[in-house]
């Protein structure tokens, strides 16, 4: 998997990136994934945000393109599974004092189509032993990953 910082610097090993940040005192770990539909493809961006409250943080991301996924349920399941997969991959390099939260880009308000899948998506995360956050608290997915998939994705296509 190719990981980069938000400034487009390549990250050779995401586990080492996390271990280094954890050693340096950064303690809150948030993971989220967002997707963007194209004509033929669906683009997924998974972000890893490591925060040290009051001091800032670090952001890493991974971009993946797959053939277009028309089903909202399938797309949301893939978003959450990409986040959970990363959480499982890095969990053993985190200190016990570093809580890990998986952010889910789904809205519990019944007027939103994604509300139909909130329970299932949260169950996926909690079933793997992680804390889940949904909108409006799911900022890693709804803001950070959204920024990368939309703004940085556009800059990448133009360059």
N, C-alpha and C positions, 0 to 999 in steps of 0.2 A: 504494500500500500504506500502511495506517495502522500506524505504529509507536508504541509507548509505552515509557516507562521502567517499572520494576517498581513505582514509586509512582504509576503511571497518568498521568504527565505526557506529553502528546503530543510526538512527535518529528517535526518538519517534513520533514527530509531525513536518511535513515539514512546516506547516504554522508558527509554533513557531520558527523554525530554521530561516525562512525568516524574521520574525518580529524582532528577536534578532539581526540578521546581519544588518538590516536596522536601528535599534536603535543605533548600534555601529558605524554608519557612512558609511557603505558600501552602495553604491548608484546605481551601474549599474547592472541590472539583465538581464541575457541571458539564454534562454532555447533552447535546441536542442535535437533531437532524431536521433539515427542511428539504423540500423538493420543489422543482420547477418543471412544468410541463412544456415541452416543445412539440413541434409537429410530429416528429418521428421518435423522439427520445424523451425520457424523464431523467432529469439531473438531480442527484442527491448530494447534499453537502452535510457532512458530519463535523461538528465543532467540539473541541475540548477547551474548556475555559478553566484555568486554575487561578483562583483569587486568593490574595492575602488582604483581608479587610483593612482599609485605611492606607494600603500601600500600592494598590494596583494589581495587575495580574498578567497572565500570558494567554494567548489564544493560538490554537493550532487547528487546521482544518484539512479534510480530505474530500475530494470531489469524485463522484462516480456517475457515469452515464450508462443507462440501460435502455432497451427498447421501451417505447411509450407504455405506461401502465394506466389504463383508462379507469380502472376501479379505484374509487377513493379509499375504500377499506383496504385493498391490497397495498396501495401506496403508503397509507398511514402505518400499516403493519411493517412494511419494509423500512420506513423511517425509524420506527421504534426499535426494530431488530438491529439495524446498523448501530444505533446508540448503545443498545444492550451488549452487542458483540464487543464494542470498544471498551465498555465498562468491565466486562469479564476479562478482557486482555490486559488491562492495566491495574485491576483491583489488587493484585498481589504485590505491586511495587509501591502502593500507597501506605503511609503509616496509618495505624488504627484511628488516630485522631483526625484524619482527613476524610470528612463525610463526602460521599459521592452521590450526586443527584442526577437522575436522567430526566430531561425535560421533554415533554410530549406536546407536539404542535396540534392539539385538539381542544376544542372549546366545549365545556360542559353545558352551555346554554342551549336549550332545545331548538332555538331558531337556526342553529348552525348544523349543517349536515354531519360534521365530524362528531357531534354529541352522541350519535348512535354508537360510536365505537370507543368512547372514553373508558368505560369499565374494562373492556377487553384489553385495551392498550396499557392501562394502569396495571392490570393483572399480569401482563407480560413482564413488566419491569419489576414489580413487587415479587413475583414468583421467582425471579432470579436473585432476590435478596437486596435490591437497591431501592432507594427512596425515589418516588415519582413526583414530578411537578407538572401540572396542566395549566392552561391559560387561566388567568392572566399572569401566573407566576412562572411560566415556562419561557423565560426570556432568552435562554441559550438557543432554543429552537426558533422562537418567534421573532427574535431580533438579530442575534448574532449570526446564526446560520442563514437566516433570510437575507441579511446584508451580503454575506459571501456569495450566496447562490444568485442573487440579483445584481448587485453593484459590481462585485469583483468578477462575476461571470460575464457581465457585459464587457468589462475592461479586457478580460482575457480573450474574448471573441474578436474584439476590435484590433488588438495588438498583433 
